[in-house]
Amino acid sequence: MNHARFFEIIEQLRQADSVEGIHATCSAVCIEYGFEHFLYGAQVPVSLVKPQTFIISGYPTKWWDHYKEQGYMAHDPTVAHCAVNTVPLLWSSLDSRSGAQPKAQKIMADASDFGLRNGLSIPTHGSRGESSMLSFTTADSDSRSTPRILHCMPFLQAVTPFVHEAARRVIEIKEIAPAKPKLTARENECLLWAAEGKTSWETSQILNISERTVVFHLQNAATKLGVSGKQHAVARAISQGLISPQPA
């Protein structure tokens, strides 16, 4: 891909305002780099125990239906890799890793039968706890496709964050993310110290305010977050990205 086309794709993703737009651009990336299919999947921690999952699928419909019916996501080695790694996964390298995992081996064998014989899965991890993967697949054999995939890997890695940001903007913000309440500076401070395990009295000493005032701010924060109790308020604030580790 020439540089002009590469930056054109990036700009399309920057301006994407619909799932259809992202799908069309990812399909164009497939064409540019010689892939047949793609899939973007992400988990957004709108809840600490029930994260929201969403998919933009460019996979064959029959394969995707089969994949869901079999519950393959729980054992998919590409998903497992991208959940805990930051480097891309070349599918052909799985042959030496998944031999001891029959379910993973079965998934990749089935994928090959549906025309997804080799591919590249690229993970992304966002600042608010969201994680995603973007996979591009081909029906070509490993020996034929692997050199080509390795050649274009840097370009696909460069595109992936823009796909993730476009999906986050279009799907997470517009469709599934709950409206985030606005916490005051004091409410934010009290929640941060509560997250550190400080009691209301200890927080009052740190912030040089009364313990009653700390309790007041924590109760207000809990009300805004639609929860009851300090611990629940801290958990909800973290899951929504309202409080996070502070810079040194």
Backbone torsions as a table, in degrees:
resi	resn	phi	psi	omega
1	MET	NA	132.8	177.4
2	ASN	-77.1	162.8	-174.4
3	HIS	-61.9	-37.5	-178.8
4	ALA	-61.8	-42.8	-180.0
5	ARG	-68.1	-38.7	179.1
6	PHE	-59.6	-48.8	-178.9
7	PHE	-69.9	-25.8	174.9
8	GLU	-66.1	-41.4	177.9
9	ILE	-65.1	-43.1	178.2
10	ILE	-59.2	-42.8	-179.1
11	GLU	-66.5	-37.4	176.8
12	GLN	-60.7	-40.7	178.6
13	LEU	-69.3	-37.2	179.2
14	ARG	-64.5	-29.6	-177.2
15	GLN	-99.9	-3.3	-176.7
16	ALA	-59.9	132.3	179.9
17	ASP	-127.9	17.8	178.7
18	SER	-155.5	158.8	175.6
19	VAL	-61.7	-38.7	-180.0
20	GLU	-61.2	-38.9	179.1
21	GLY	-65.0	-42.5	177.8
22	ILE	-64.6	-42.4	179.6
23	HIS	-60.1	-44.5	-178.5
24	ALA	-63.4	-40.7	-178.9
25	THR	-69.7	-40.6	177.3
26	CYS	-64.8	-36.1	175.8
27	SER	-63.7	-37.6	177.6
28	ALA	-66.1	-37.0	176.5
29	VAL	-62.8	-41.7	176.6
30	CYS	-55.7	-47.3	-178.4
31	ILE	-63.2	-43.6	-178.1
32	GLU	-61.9	-35.6	-173.4
33	TYR	-108.9	6.8	173.5
34	GLY	81.5	28.4	174.9
35	PHE	-103.4	159.7	177.8
36	GLU	-100.1	-31.3	-172.4
37	HIS	-141.1	161.1	175.9
38	PHE	-144.8	163.2	171.3
39	LEU	-150.8	132.2	173.1
40	TYR	-113.4	128.2	177.7
41	GLY	-134.4	144.7	-179.0
42	ALA	-147.3	152.9	171.5
43	GLN	-119.7	129.5	179.7
44	VAL	-116.1	124.1	-175.6
45	PRO	-79.5	63.7	175.0
46	VAL	-67.0	-18.2	174.0
47	SER	-140.9	146.2	-179.2
48	LEU	-71.4	-24.2	-177.9
49	VAL	-108.2	-19.6	179.9
50	LYS	-132.9	75.6	179.0
51	PRO	-65.0	149.1	179.1
52	GLN	-86.2	128.8	177.8
53	THR	-107.8	136.1	173.3
54	PHE	-140.1	153.1	-171.2
55	ILE	-132.0	139.0	165.7
56	ILE	-117.4	106.6	-170.3
57	SER	-104.2	128.3	170.0
58	GLY	-115.5	18.6	178.5
59	TYR	-81.0	159.0	174.2
60	PRO	-57.1	137.0	-176.4
61	THR	-58.6	-40.9	-178.3
62	LYS	-64.6	-38.6	178.9
63	TRP	-68.9	-43.7	-177.6
64	TRP	-64.8	-38.9	176.5
65	ASP	-64.3	-44.0	179.0
66	HIS	-62.6	-43.3	-179.7
67	TYR	-58.0	-46.3	-179.4
68	LYS	-70.1	-41.5	-179.6
69	GLU	-61.6	-35.7	-178.0
70	GLN	-85.2	-6.2	-178.4
71	GLY	64.4	37.8	-173.5
72	TYR	-69.8	-22.5	-174.8
73	MET	-58.1	-35.0	-177.7
74	ALA	-67.4	-18.2	-177.0
75	HIS	-124.4	4.7	-177.6
76	ASP	-66.4	119.0	-178.6
77	PRO	-66.5	-25.6	178.0
78	THR	-72.2	-38.4	176.8
79	VAL	-66.1	-44.2	-179.7
80	ALA	-60.6	-41.3	179.4
81	HIS	-63.7	-49.2	-174.2
82	CYS	-70.6	-20.3	179.6
83	ALA	-69.5	-27.4	-173.3
84	VAL	-126.3	2.6	-178.4
85	ASN	-122.5	163.1	176.6
86	THR	-115.5	-6.3	179.9
87	VAL	-98.9	151.1	-178.9
88	PRO	-65.5	157.3	176.9
89	LEU	-115.7	119.5	172.9
90	LEU	-86.3	121.4	-172.8
91	TRP	-57.8	-36.9	-177.3
92	SER	-62.5	-20.5	179.1
93	SER	-77.5	-11.0	-178.9
94	LEU	-70.8	-22.1	-177.6
95	ASP	-55.3	-36.7	-177.6
96	SER	-87.3	-7.6	-175.4
97	ARG	-106.6	-32.1	-169.1
98	SER	-100.2	9.7	-178.5
99	GLY	-60.0	-34.0	-178.4
100	ALA	-87.0	3.7	-178.6
101	GLN	-122.0	88.9	-174.9
102	PRO	-55.9	-39.1	-178.3
103	LYS	-65.6	-42.5	178.3
104	ALA	-64.5	-41.5	179.1
105	GLN	-63.3	-40.8	179.1
106	LYS	-63.0	-41.5	180.0
107	ILE	-61.2	-47.3	-177.4
108	MET	-69.2	-32.9	177.0
109	ALA	-67.3	-42.8	177.5
110	ASP	-63.6	-41.9	179.1
111	ALA	-59.3	-41.8	178.6
112	SER	-61.5	-39.6	178.7
113	ASP	-63.0	-28.6	179.3
114	PHE	-91.4	8.0	176.4
115	GLY	94.5	10.4	176.0
116	LEU	-107.5	78.4	-170.6
117	ARG	-88.4	-33.0	178.8
118	ASN	-145.7	159.6	-179.1
119	GLY	-175.7	-175.2	178.9
120	LEU	-136.3	128.6	176.8
121	SER	-115.9	125.6	-173.7
122	ILE	-117.2	120.0	-179.4
123	PRO	-85.7	154.7	171.9
124	THR	-140.7	138.1	178.1
125	HIS	-125.9	120.3	-175.2
126	GLY	-86.3	168.2	-175.6
127	SER	-73.4	-15.1	-178.6
128	ARG	-108.4	22.3	175.5
129	GLY	91.7	-4.0	179.4
130	GLU	-76.6	148.0	176.6
131	SER	-133.1	148.6	-177.7
132	SER	-149.0	166.7	173.8
133	MET	-142.4	144.4	176.3
134	LEU	-124.5	120.0	-177.9
135	SER	-115.0	139.2	172.8
136	PHE	-121.1	133.2	-174.1
137	THR	-128.8	159.4	179.7
138	THR	-139.6	154.6	176.8
139	ALA	-88.5	-6.0	-180.0
140	ASP	-69.3	155.3	178.1
141	SER	-66.2	160.8	179.6
142	ASP	-57.6	-45.7	-175.9
143	SER	-63.9	-32.5	-178.9
144	ARG	-83.8	-36.5	-172.1
145	SER	-93.7	-27.0	-174.4
146	THR	-58.3	-47.2	178.6
147	PRO	-58.9	-38.3	179.6
148	ARG	-67.8	-41.2	179.8
149	ILE	-64.2	-42.9	179.0
150	LEU	-63.3	-35.8	179.5
151	HIS	-65.0	-40.7	-176.4
152	CYS	-94.0	-0.3	-178.5
153	MET	-53.8	-45.1	-179.6
154	PRO	-59.3	-37.8	179.7
155	PHE	-68.4	-42.3	179.9
156	LEU	-66.4	-36.7	175.9
157	GLN	-63.3	-37.8	-179.7
158	ALA	-69.1	-32.1	-179.7
159	VAL	-75.6	-34.7	-170.9
160	THR	-54.8	-47.1	179.1
161	PRO	-59.4	-31.1	179.3
162	PHE	-72.4	-35.0	174.6
163	VAL	-64.9	-44.5	-179.7
164	HIS	-61.7	-44.8	-178.9
165	GLU	-65.8	-38.8	178.0
166	ALA	-64.1	-43.5	179.6
167	ALA	-66.1	-42.0	178.3
168	ARG	-59.3	-43.1	-178.5
169	ARG	-67.4	-46.7	-174.2
170	VAL	-77.4	-43.9	-172.7
171	ILE	-94.0	-53.5	-174.9
172	GLU	-64.0	-49.3	-174.9
173	ILE	-74.4	-44.8	-172.4
174	LYS	-84.4	-26.9	-170.3
175	GLU	-116.0	-40.9	-171.6
176	ILE	-118.5	-22.8	-175.4
177	ALA	-72.5	131.6	177.0
178	PRO	-69.1	153.7	177.5
179	ALA	-61.4	131.6	-177.4
180	LYS	-91.1	126.4	178.3
181	PRO	-71.0	158.3	177.1
182	LYS	-96.9	114.7	178.0
183	LEU	-90.9	145.6	175.1
184	THR	-74.1	166.3	179.2
185	ALA	-59.4	-41.7	180.0
186	ARG	-67.0	-41.2	178.2
187	GLU	-61.3	-42.0	178.8
188	ASN	-62.9	-45.2	179.4
189	GLU	-61.9	-44.6	-179.0
190	CYS	-63.8	-39.6	177.6
191	LEU	-66.7	-39.3	178.7
192	LEU	-60.3	-46.2	-179.3
193	TRP	-71.1	-31.7	174.4
194	ALA	-64.2	-38.7	177.9
195	ALA	-64.3	-26.0	177.2
196	GLU	-82.4	-0.5	178.2
197	GLY	89.4	11.6	-179.7
198	LYS	-78.5	141.9	174.1
199	THR	-75.8	168.0	178.2
200	SER	-60.5	-38.4	179.1
201	TRP	-65.4	-43.8	179.7
202	GLU	-63.4	-40.2	178.1
203	THR	-63.9	-38.8	179.7
204	SER	-62.0	-36.0	178.9
205	GLN	-70.7	-38.3	179.9
206	ILE	-66.8	-42.6	-175.7
207	LEU	-91.4	-4.9	179.2
208	ASN	60.2	45.4	174.5
209	ILE	-133.5	172.0	-177.7
210	SER	-75.8	155.8	177.5
211	GLU	-62.3	-37.7	178.5
212	ARG	-60.7	-38.1	179.3
213	THR	-66.4	-39.2	177.5
214	VAL	-61.6	-46.9	178.6
215	VAL	-59.1	-41.4	179.2
216	PHE	-59.2	-47.2	-178.9
217	HIS	-66.4	-39.2	179.2
218	LEU	-66.3	-38.5	177.6
219	GLN	-66.7	-40.6	177.1
220	ASN	-62.4	-42.8	179.9
221	ALA	-62.8	-43.4	179.6
222	ALA	-61.7	-40.9	178.8
223	THR	-62.8	-45.4	179.6
224	LYS	-62.3	-34.9	-177.9
225	LEU	-84.4	-5.7	177.7
226	GLY	72.9	33.0	-179.4
227	VAL	-131.4	176.4	175.8
228	SER	-126.9	134.7	177.8
229	GLY	95.6	149.6	-177.3
230	LYS	-64.1	-46.4	-177.1
231	GLN	-62.7	-42.2	179.0
232	HIS	-65.5	-37.6	178.7
233	ALA	-64.4	-41.8	178.3
234	VAL	-62.7	-46.2	-179.4
235	ALA	-61.0	-44.7	-178.9
236	ARG	-66.5	-40.0	179.8
237	ALA	-64.1	-38.6	178.0
238	ILE	-67.5	-44.9	-177.1
239	SER	-64.2	-28.4	179.3
240	GLN	-93.9	3.6	177.4
241	GLY	73.6	19.5	-178.4
242	LEU	-81.2	-27.8	171.8
243	ILE	-129.3	146.0	-176.6
244	SER	-156.9	165.6	178.9
245	PRO	-52.8	136.3	-177.2
246	GLN	-88.9	146.9	177.9
247	PRO	-65.7	149.6	-178.7
248	ALA	-66.5	NA	NA
